[in-house]
Amino acid sequence: MLKHIVMWRLQSQPHAAQLKALLEALPMTIAEIESFEVGVNFAEGDAVCDVVLVSAFADLEALARYRVHPDHQKVVQFLADVSKERYVVDYMT
């Protein structure tokens, strides 16, 4: 099992709800997704991100197919306009 965790800092807080909705729609159309959890941060501070995605895939090949899927690419395009920073951790369990 491959865990894929992504955190974003966004340009403005209203984008967090939009991003959450876009991400939560992906498991309905992308079969490679084994589990998918999206959280919007409510903590304050300098070291916080606005949105986190914790997801799981069978293997690297499944993650690669997810990354190029057209529905995922629509989210990537949205993030290009609203994201300031992105952090990623991928690891095998």
N, C-alpha and C positions, 0 to 999 in steps of 0.2 A: 504494500500500500504506500502510495506517495501522498504526502501532505503538502499542500500549496497554500501558503499564507501570504496575504498582501495587505498592506496598510497604506492609506492615502491621507495626505493633508490637502485640503481643498481650498479654493480661492474664497469661497463663502459658505456659510453653514447651510443655506437652503439647498445647495447642491447635494448635500448628504442624503436627503430623503429621495431625491431623484436617482442618485447612484444606487441606493439600496433597492429601489423598485426595479431598476434595470438589471441589476445582478440577480435578484431573486427570481426573475423570469427565465434565466438561463437553464436551470435544470429541466424545464419543461421541453426544451428543444435540443439539448446537447446530451446525448446518451452516455458519453464518457464520464460525466460527473457522478461520482459515487456518494458524496455528501457535500453539502454546501450550507454555510452559515454566514450571514452578513450581520454585522453589528455597527450601530452608530454610537460614537463616543458621547458621553455626557460629562466626563471629567474635565477639569480645567488645568492649565499649566503649560509650560514651555515644551515639555517632552511628550505631548499627546498627538495622536493622529485623529482624524475625523471619522474614518470608516475603516473597518477591518473585514476581510474575507478569509474564512477558514474553510478549506475545501480538501477533498480527497479524490484521488484517481488511482486506477489499478496499477499504472506504471508510467514511465516517462513517455511512452508512445501515446498513451491516452491523453496525457497533459499536452503533448504536442498537437494532437488533433483538436483539442479544446481551444488552444491558442489561435489556431487559424480558422476556426468555425466562423461563418459570417455573422451570427448573432453575437458572438464574443467580440468580433471586430467592431460592431456598432458601439459597444460599451467602451472599447479602446478609443474610438473616435470622440465620444462624449468626454472621456477623461482628458484627452488632449487639450480640450478647451477649459476644463474646470479644475484640473489637478495642479498643485504646486510641487508636491513631492510624492514619491512612491517608494515603498520598502517591500522586499520580497524575501521569503524564506521557503525553500523547498527541501524536504528531507524524506527519507524512507523510514517506515516503521516496520 
